Amino acid sequence: MTRFGKTMTALLLGASFGLSTAAVAQTAADVRHDRRDLRQDRTDRRQDRRDIRHDRRDVARDRVQVRRDLRNGNKAAAHAQMRNIRADKRDLRHDRRDLRHDRRDIRHDRRDLRHDRRGN
């Protein structure tokens, strides 16, 4: 083999080694990012579940108050509580939608993490 051929072989081997090292480093960065994203989505899911519990509790408490106000003949207060119930139900719908989105994000992050670990 000529001197030029040996030099080119060494350069090609060095370049392929450098590219493979860069690919491994990028894959490791992807795995760390996916894990962090998965952790954040799980935290968001826990917060949404907590918000749903609080909103349900608020709706139940407001319904008791509406019944009490109607029984006492205080229709204005009952209507105010009913508006509050509608707002709490709206918050409940938003929290449920956020929970669905977080579940979807978790599913996608898990898929990405499996993909990155396999190296496909």
MDAnalysis code that builds the backbone (N, CA, C; Angstrom):
import MDAnalysis as mda
import numpy as np

u = mda.Universe.empty(360, n_residues=120, atom_resindex=np.repeat(np.arange(120), 3), trajectory=True)
u.add_TopologyAttr("name", ["N", "CA", "C"] * 120)
u.add_TopologyAttr("resid", np.arange(1, 121))
u.add_TopologyAttr("resname", ["MET", "THR", "ARG", "PHE", "GLY", "LYS", "THR", "MET", "THR", "ALA", "LEU", "LEU", "LEU", "GLY", "ALA", "SER", "PHE", "GLY", "LEU", "SER", "THR", "ALA", "ALA", "VAL", "ALA", "GLN", "THR", "ALA", "ALA", "ASP", "VAL", "ARG", "HIS", "ASP", "ARG", "ARG", "ASP", "LEU", "ARG", "GLN", "ASP", "ARG", "THR", "ASP", "ARG", "ARG", "GLN", "ASP", "ARG", "ARG", "ASP", "ILE", "ARG", "HIS", "ASP", "ARG", "ARG", "ASP", "VAL", "ALA", "ARG", "ASP", "ARG", "VAL", "GLN", "VAL", "ARG", "ARG", "ASP", "LEU", "ARG", "ASN", "GLY", "ASN", "LYS", "ALA", "ALA", "ALA", "HIS", "ALA", "GLN", "MET", "ARG", "ASN", "ILE", "ARG", "ALA", "ASP", "LYS", "ARG", "ASP", "LEU", "ARG", "HIS", "ASP", "ARG", "ARG", "ASP", "LEU", "ARG", "HIS", "ASP", "ARG", "ARG", "ASP", "ILE", "ARG", "HIS", "ASP", "ARG", "ARG", "ASP", "LEU", "ARG", "HIS", "ASP", "ARG", "ARG", "GLY", "ASN"])
u.atoms.positions = np.array([
    [0.852, -1.165, 0.000],
    [0.000, 0.000, 0.000],
    [0.904, 1.236, 0.000],
    [0.483, 2.220, -0.704],
    [1.283, 3.436, -0.815],
    [1.115, 4.305, 0.426],
    [1.999, 5.264, 0.515],
    [1.946, 6.184, 1.646],
    [0.635, 6.964, 1.628],
    [0.184, 7.380, 0.439],
    [-1.092, 8.094, 0.295],
    [-2.252, 7.222, 0.755],
    [-2.244, 5.969, 0.373],
    [-3.301, 5.034, 0.771],
    [-3.346, 4.839, 2.268],
    [-2.181, 4.731, 2.911],
    [-2.135, 4.575, 4.367],
    [-2.661, 5.820, 5.074],
    [-2.297, 6.985, 4.531],
    [-2.765, 8.242, 5.119],
    [-4.275, 8.363, 4.996],
    [-4.799, 8.035, 3.821],
    [-6.252, 8.118, 3.615],
    [-6.989, 7.118, 4.506],
    [-6.452, 5.935, 4.659],
    [-7.069, 4.927, 5.522],
    [-7.108, 5.424, 6.971],
    [-6.008, 5.999, 7.414],
    [-5.962, 6.525, 8.777],
    [-6.953, 7.670, 8.956],
    [-7.035, 8.545, 7.957],
    [-7.989, 9.657, 8.036],
    [-9.429, 9.153, 8.068],
    [-9.733, 8.181, 7.221],
    [-11.096, 7.639, 7.185],
    [-11.446, 6.932, 8.491],
    [-10.516, 6.174, 9.031],
    [-10.772, 5.518, 10.313],
    [-10.970, 6.542, 11.431],
    [-10.139, 7.583, 11.427],
    [-10.284, 8.630, 12.435],
    [-11.611, 9.368, 12.317],
    [-11.996, 9.661, 11.078],
    [-13.259, 10.358, 10.860],
    [-14.444, 9.495, 11.271],
    [-14.406, 8.203, 10.930],
    [-15.526, 7.326, 11.300],
    [-15.603, 7.171, 12.815],
    [-14.438, 7.088, 13.477],
    [-14.431, 7.008, 14.933],
    [-14.996, 8.284, 15.554],
    [-14.618, 9.427, 15.004],
    [-15.132, 10.705, 15.509],
    [-16.630, 10.833, 15.312],
    [-17.128, 10.404, 14.161],
    [-18.569, 10.476, 13.898],
    [-19.344, 9.531, 14.804],
    [-18.817, 8.337, 15.013],
    [-19.522, 7.398, 15.887],
    [-19.535, 7.909, 17.327],
    [-18.451, 8.528, 17.771],
    [-18.408, 9.103, 19.118],
    [-19.411, 10.243, 19.249],
    [-19.504, 11.063, 18.219],
    [-20.471, 12.167, 18.237],
    [-21.901, 11.637, 18.258],
    [-22.150, 10.554, 17.524],
    [-23.495, 9.970, 17.499],
    [-23.866, 9.410, 18.861],
    [-22.930, 8.767, 19.535],
    [-23.196, 8.221, 20.872],
    [-23.473, 9.355, 21.854],
    [-22.697, 10.431, 21.763],
    [-22.906, 11.573, 22.658],
    [-24.273, 12.210, 22.417],
    [-24.673, 12.313, 21.150],
    [-25.981, 12.884, 20.825],
    [-27.097, 11.992, 21.355],
    [-26.938, 10.679, 21.231],
    [-27.943, 9.752, 21.737],
    [-28.059, 9.877, 23.253],
    [-26.935, 10.010, 23.953],
    [-26.969, 10.178, 25.399],
    [-27.685, 11.476, 25.779],
    [-27.456, 12.527, 25.020],
    [-28.141, 13.799, 25.283],
    [-29.643, 13.650, 25.046],
    [-30.026, 12.911, 24.011],
    [-31.445, 12.674, 23.736],
    [-32.100, 11.900, 24.878],
    [-31.402, 10.905, 25.393],
    [-31.944, 10.107, 26.496],
    [-32.140, 10.993, 27.730],
    [-31.150, 11.835, 28.045],
    [-31.292, 12.733, 29.203],
    [-32.461, 13.695, 29.010],
    [-32.592, 14.228, 27.809],
    [-33.697, 15.157, 27.528],
    [-35.036, 14.448, 27.663],
    [-35.141, 13.243, 27.113],
    [-36.406, 12.502, 27.195],
    [-36.753, 12.158, 28.637],
    [-35.755, 11.800, 29.435],
    [-36.016, 11.496, 30.846],
    [-36.495, 12.727, 31.592],
    [-35.846, 13.862, 31.336],
    [-36.251, 15.109, 31.999],
    [-37.671, 15.485, 31.579],
    [-37.965, 15.359, 30.296],
    [-39.292, 15.690, 29.788],
    [-40.339, 14.758, 30.388],
    [-40.015, 13.499, 30.505],
    [-40.926, 12.525, 31.098],
    [-41.198, 12.864, 32.562],
    [-40.152, 13.260, 33.281],
    [-40.307, 13.637, 34.687],
    [-41.206, 14.869, 34.828],
    [-41.030, 15.848, 33.953],
    [-41.861, 17.057, 33.998],
    [-43.314, 16.733, 33.669],
    [-43.545, 15.850, 32.698],
    [-44.914, 15.473, 32.353],
    [-45.592, 14.741, 33.507],
    [-44.849, 13.901, 34.194],
    [-45.421, 13.203, 35.355],
    [-45.763, 14.189, 36.465],
    [-44.916, 15.179, 36.673],
    [-45.202, 16.212, 37.671],
    [-46.458, 16.987, 37.279],
    [-46.574, 17.339, 36.003],
    [-47.770, 18.040, 35.529],
    [-49.017, 17.191, 35.733],
    [-48.892, 15.890, 35.488],
    [-50.037, 14.995, 35.661],
    [-50.470, 14.959, 37.125],
    [-49.503, 14.878, 38.039],
    [-49.854, 14.894, 39.469],
    [-50.546, 16.191, 39.862],
    [-50.061, 17.318, 39.347],
    [-50.680, 18.611, 39.654],
    [-52.094, 18.689, 39.086],
    [-52.297, 18.171, 37.875],
    [-53.635, 18.177, 37.292],
    [-54.593, 17.310, 38.095],
    [-54.128, 16.165, 38.556],
    [-54.983, 15.303, 39.380],
    [-55.343, 16.001, 40.690],
    [-54.379, 16.690, 41.284],
    [-54.651, 17.425, 42.515],
    [-55.664, 18.544, 42.256],
    [-55.514, 19.257, 41.135],
    [-56.468, 20.314, 40.787],
    [-57.865, 19.741, 40.567],
    [-57.951, 18.578, 39.942],
    [-59.256, 17.940, 39.714],
    [-59.905, 17.611, 41.054],
    [-59.130, 17.057, 41.981],
    [-59.692, 16.757, 43.313],
    [-60.204, 18.017, 43.993],
    [-59.451, 19.105, 43.916],
    [-59.865, 20.367, 44.542],
    [-61.122, 20.921, 43.865],
    [-61.174, 20.862, 42.542],
    [-62.350, 21.370, 41.836],
    [-63.587, 20.548, 42.170],
    [-63.443, 19.234, 42.261],
    [-64.592, 18.391, 42.635],
    [-65.069, 18.732, 44.038],
    [-64.129, 18.938, 44.936],
    [-64.487, 19.298, 46.306],
    [-65.202, 20.654, 46.336],
    [-64.716, 21.613, 45.530],
    [-65.360, 22.930, 45.471],
    [-66.774, 22.833, 44.922],
    [-66.962, 22.017, 43.887],
    [-68.309, 21.854, 43.307],
    [-69.246, 21.247, 44.340],
    [-68.795, 20.217, 45.048],
    [-69.649, 19.580, 46.066],
    [-69.998, 20.569, 47.174],
    [-69.024, 21.347, 47.622],
    [-69.276, 22.328, 48.681],
    [-70.249, 23.409, 48.200],
    [-70.082, 23.853, 46.951],
    [-70.978, 24.878, 46.409],
    [-72.395, 24.347, 46.227],
    [-72.537, 23.082, 45.868],
    [-73.884, 22.502, 45.726],
    [-74.604, 22.458, 47.069],
    [-73.871, 22.116, 48.105],
    [-74.464, 22.123, 49.450],
    [-74.921, 23.537, 49.798],
    [-74.092, 24.518, 49.470],
    [-74.431, 25.906, 49.759],
    [-75.648, 26.357, 48.961],
    [-75.759, 25.927, 47.698],
    [-76.924, 26.289, 46.868],
    [-78.193, 25.725, 47.502],
    [-78.139, 24.449, 47.897],
    [-79.332, 23.849, 48.520],
    [-79.709, 24.580, 49.806],
    [-78.704, 24.949, 50.584],
    [-78.961, 25.676, 51.827],
    [-79.580, 27.045, 51.531],
    [-79.028, 27.755, 50.526],
    [-79.564, 29.079, 50.178],
    [-80.991, 28.982, 49.642],
    [-81.266, 27.974, 48.826],
    [-82.631, 27.819, 48.299],
    [-83.606, 27.456, 49.412],
    [-83.155, 26.639, 50.329],
    [-84.017, 26.250, 51.451],
    [-84.335, 27.463, 52.329],
    [-83.373, 28.380, 52.449],
    [-83.579, 29.574, 53.263],
    [-84.239, 30.699, 52.478],
    [-84.470, 30.497, 51.181],
    [-85.144, 31.505, 50.369],
    [-84.218, 32.591, 49.846],
    [-82.919, 32.398, 49.887],
    [-81.960, 33.389, 49.422],
    [-81.546, 33.042, 47.986],
    [-82.390, 33.452, 47.034],
    [-82.165, 33.086, 45.636],
    [-80.953, 33.792, 45.025],
    [-80.669, 35.005, 45.451],
    [-79.520, 35.733, 44.900],
    [-78.219, 35.016, 45.251],
    [-78.120, 34.576, 46.492],
    [-76.909, 33.851, 46.900],
    [-76.820, 32.509, 46.190],
    [-77.961, 31.868, 45.976],
    [-77.977, 30.585, 45.269],
    [-77.492, 30.766, 43.836],
    [-77.939, 31.835, 43.173],
    [-77.492, 32.093, 41.795],
    [-75.992, 32.403, 41.754],
    [-75.501, 33.111, 42.742],
    [-74.063, 33.399, 42.796],
    [-73.273, 32.104, 42.958],
    [-73.766, 31.217, 43.812],
    [-73.098, 29.929, 43.987],
    [-73.175, 29.077, 42.713],
    [-74.282, 29.180, 41.997],
    [-74.419, 28.422, 40.743],
    [-73.411, 28.924, 39.708],
    [-73.168, 30.227, 39.684],
    [-72.131, 30.761, 38.788],
    [-70.758, 30.223, 39.181],
    [-70.550, 30.137, 40.475],
    [-69.299, 29.596, 40.974],
    [-69.144, 28.122, 40.585],
    [-70.242, 27.372, 40.633],
    [-70.221, 25.962, 40.218],
    [-69.857, 25.853, 38.741],
    [-70.460, 26.718, 37.919],
    [-70.134, 26.678, 36.480],
    [-68.659, 26.969, 36.239],
    [-68.110, 27.921, 36.976],
    [-66.678, 28.234, 36.828],
    [-65.813, 27.050, 37.269],
    [-66.208, 26.403, 38.370],
    [-65.448, 25.242, 38.837],
    [-65.539, 24.090, 37.840],
    [-66.705, 23.898, 37.242],
    [-66.848, 22.836, 36.243],
    [-66.015, 23.137, 34.999],
    [-65.944, 24.409, 34.645],
    [-65.108, 24.802, 33.503],
    [-63.642, 24.507, 33.809],
    [-63.219, 24.838, 35.025],
    [-61.849, 24.513, 35.449],
    [-61.615, 23.004, 35.436],
    [-62.621, 22.260, 35.838],
    [-62.525, 20.803, 35.853],
    [-62.335, 20.252, 34.441],
    [-63.081, 20.797, 33.491],
    [-62.917, 20.371, 32.080],
    [-61.516, 20.676, 31.580],
    [-61.011, 21.849, 31.896],
    [-59.657, 22.228, 31.462],
    [-58.604, 21.312, 32.088],
    [-58.778, 21.007, 33.367],
    [-57.817, 20.118, 34.035],
    [-57.860, 18.714, 33.441],
    [-59.050, 18.231, 33.111],
    [-59.156, 16.903, 32.486],
    [-58.498, 16.890, 31.106],
    [-58.672, 17.968, 30.364],
    [-58.027, 18.060, 29.051],
    [-56.506, 18.098, 29.213],
    [-56.025, 18.856, 30.173],
    [-54.586, 18.896, 30.444],
    [-54.065, 17.518, 30.843],
    [-54.853, 16.797, 31.621],
    [-54.460, 15.458, 32.039],
    [-54.352, 14.523, 30.833],
    [-55.302, 14.616, 29.910],
    [-55.227, 13.800, 28.685],
    [-53.980, 14.145, 27.881],
    [-53.680, 15.426, 27.766],
    [-52.485, 15.845, 27.021],
    [-51.212, 15.342, 27.704],
    [-51.181, 15.404, 29.029],
    [-50.006, 14.914, 29.749],
    [-49.840, 13.408, 29.550],
    [-50.944, 12.670, 29.565],
    [-50.867, 11.225, 29.315],
    [-50.316, 10.945, 27.920],
    [-50.782, 11.700, 26.953],
    [-50.282, 11.529, 25.582],
    [-48.795, 11.861, 25.502],
    [-48.399, 12.946, 26.159],
    [-46.986, 13.331, 26.156],
    [-46.117, 12.262, 26.823],
    [-46.608, 11.695, 27.912],
    [-45.864, 10.637, 28.594],
    [-45.707, 9.438, 27.681],
    [-46.767, 9.073, 27.000],
    [-46.710, 7.935, 26.074],
    [-45.683, 8.191, 24.971],
    [-45.678, 9.389, 24.417],
    [-44.728, 9.725, 23.354],
    [-43.294, 9.777, 23.887],
    [-43.116, 10.324, 25.090],
    [-41.773, 10.397, 25.669],
    [-41.226, 9.003, 25.952],
    [-42.080, 8.108, 26.425],
    [-41.634, 6.729, 26.654],
    [-41.204, 6.078, 25.343],
    [-41.991, 6.313, 24.300],
    [-41.647, 5.755, 22.988],
    [-40.314, 6.315, 22.500],
    [-40.115, 7.618, 22.650],
    [-38.851, 8.234, 22.245],
    [-37.679, 7.691, 23.054],
    [-37.905, 7.490, 24.342],
    [-36.841, 6.970, 25.197],
    [-36.466, 5.551, 24.782],
    [-37.460, 4.722, 24.512],
    [-37.161, 3.359, 24.033],
    [-36.416, 3.413, 22.709],
    [-36.833, 4.313, 21.841],
    [-36.193, 4.457, 20.529],
    [-34.733, 4.881, 20.684],
    [-34.472, 5.839, 21.584],
    [-33.111, 6.319, 21.791],
    [-32.227, 5.262, 22.426],
    [-32.787, 4.475, 23.328],
    [-31.995, 3.439, 23.985],
    [-31.605, 2.340, 22.998],
    [-32.519, 2.004, 22.085],
    [-32.214, 0.982, 21.081],
    [-31.237, 1.486, 20.046],
    [-31.232, 2.813, 19.857],
    [-30.319, 3.384, 18.878],
    [-30.820, 3.281, 17.451],
    [-32.131, 3.183, 17.291],
    [-32.700, 3.106, 15.923],
    [-32.864, 4.453, 15.322],
])
